[in-house]
Amino acid sequence: MAMRAAFVRAGDERYSALRAQVIELLSQARGLENEARANLQELHSCDPERFVRSREGEEPWPDEIQAGFVPRHTCRDTCLYHDHGVLDALMQCICGRPPCRACSIAGEPAA
């Protein structure tokens, strides 16, 4: 809209050409986003366990660079049930989780 307004106000064709480029770029980005969304939906339906592990940061997403991946730090995660008093979250308690893998990979002591 800003490029169109600039073209209307100034009458300079460069704004119109730039607007066309921006529209094309946004279209390409939207296409990539739709492709990524479809890949996630396919992973969720084909391998729900891997989807959960990727979502939790335990392993990289299939289309992420695998080399150098470090799991998400979980050592400072809080428990909805025990730390926040959400009574409905008893089945989601994370208090008994093993030490943080990211800290062990990085050579740091678990918090």
C-alpha positions as CSV (number, residue, x, y, z in Angstrom):
1,M,0.0,0.0,0.0
2,A,2.8,2.4,0.8
3,M,4.4,1.9,-2.6
4,R,1.1,2.4,-4.3
5,A,0.5,5.6,-2.3
6,A,4.0,6.8,-3.2
7,F,3.4,6.2,-6.9
8,V,0.0,8.0,-6.7
9,R,1.5,11.0,-4.9
10,A,4.8,11.2,-6.9
11,G,3.9,9.7,-10.2
12,D,7.3,8.1,-10.3
13,E,7.3,4.7,-12.1
14,R,10.1,3.4,-9.9
15,Y,7.6,3.1,-7.0
16,S,5.3,1.1,-9.3
17,A,8.1,-1.2,-10.4
18,L,9.3,-1.6,-6.8
19,R,5.8,-2.5,-5.7
20,A,5.6,-5.2,-8.3
21,Q,8.9,-6.6,-7.0
22,V,7.6,-6.6,-3.4
23,I,4.4,-8.4,-4.5
24,E,6.4,-11.1,-6.3
25,L,8.8,-11.5,-3.3
26,L,5.9,-11.8,-0.9
27,S,4.3,-14.4,-3.2
28,Q,7.5,-16.4,-3.2
29,A,7.7,-16.2,0.6
30,R,4.1,-17.3,1.0
31,G,4.8,-20.3,-1.3
32,L,7.8,-21.3,0.9
33,E,5.7,-20.9,4.0
34,N,2.9,-23.1,2.6
35,E,5.4,-25.7,1.6
36,A,6.9,-25.8,5.1
37,R,3.4,-26.0,6.7
38,A,2.6,-28.9,4.4
39,N,5.8,-30.7,5.4
40,L,5.0,-30.2,9.1
41,Q,1.5,-31.5,8.6
42,E,2.9,-34.6,6.8
43,L,5.4,-35.2,9.5
44,H,2.7,-34.9,12.1
45,S,0.5,-37.5,10.4
46,C,3.3,-39.9,9.4
47,D,5.5,-39.8,12.5
48,P,3.8,-38.1,15.4
49,E,6.5,-39.1,17.9
50,R,9.2,-37.5,15.8
51,F,7.0,-34.4,15.4
52,V,6.8,-34.1,19.2
53,R,10.5,-34.7,19.7
54,S,11.2,-31.9,17.1
55,R,8.6,-29.6,18.7
56,E,10.2,-30.1,22.1
57,G,13.7,-29.3,20.7
58,E,15.0,-32.8,21.3
59,E,16.0,-33.3,17.7
60,P,16.0,-31.1,14.6
61,W,13.1,-30.7,12.2
62,P,13.6,-32.9,9.1
63,D,14.4,-29.9,6.9
64,E,16.7,-28.2,9.3
65,I,20.5,-28.5,9.1
66,Q,21.4,-31.6,11.1
67,A,25.1,-30.9,11.6
68,G,25.8,-29.0,14.8
69,F,22.3,-29.4,16.2
70,V,22.1,-29.0,20.0
71,P,18.9,-29.9,21.9
72,R,16.9,-27.2,23.5
73,H,17.8,-26.4,27.1
74,T,15.2,-27.8,29.4
75,C,17.0,-27.4,32.7
76,R,15.0,-24.2,33.5
77,D,11.6,-25.4,32.4
78,T,8.9,-25.1,35.0
79,C,6.2,-27.5,35.8
80,L,2.6,-26.3,35.3
81,Y,1.3,-28.5,38.1
82,H,4.0,-28.0,40.8
83,D,5.4,-24.6,39.9
84,H,2.3,-22.8,38.7
85,G,-0.5,-24.6,40.5
86,V,-2.4,-25.6,37.4
87,L,-4.4,-28.5,38.8
88,D,-5.5,-29.8,35.4
89,A,-1.9,-30.2,34.4
90,L,-1.0,-33.1,36.7
91,M,-0.6,-35.5,33.7
92,Q,1.9,-33.0,32.1
93,C,4.2,-32.9,35.2
94,I,7.9,-32.6,34.1
95,C,9.5,-32.8,37.5
96,G,10.9,-36.3,37.0
97,R,12.6,-35.5,33.7
98,P,16.2,-36.6,33.3
99,P,19.0,-33.9,33.3
100,C,19.1,-31.5,30.3
101,R,20.8,-33.0,27.3
102,A,21.8,-29.6,25.9
103,C,23.8,-28.9,29.0
104,S,25.5,-32.3,28.9
105,I,26.4,-31.8,25.3
106,A,27.8,-28.4,26.0
107,G,29.7,-29.8,29.0
108,E,27.8,-27.7,31.5
109,P,26.4,-29.1,34.8
110,A,22.6,-29.5,34.8
111,A,20.8,-26.8,36.7
